């Protein structure tokens, strides 16, 4: 028989597990939202007659990029205000 330690702990830290699950759920929901916005932008461009043309695809890419950058900047500022760290940081200018 094997000797068992007196105190057994689970192989996974429950707090780390929950944080990981929150991160995965956030990423999944973010992807769903991004796909929904992509479809909305594509439908709007099709309505405007741009559709799948090069101009329409470029416009879609630009709009998606502007939205992504704006949301990341806003979340970074929110994290700073709450005393947390942003997932990305910008090098000091100058």
Buried (B, 14 or more C-beta within 10 A) or exposed (E): EEEEEEEEEEEEEEEEEEEEEEEEEEEEEEEEEBEEBEEEBBEBBEEEEBEEEEEBBEBBEEBBEEEEEEEEEEBBEEEEEEEEEBEEEEEEEE
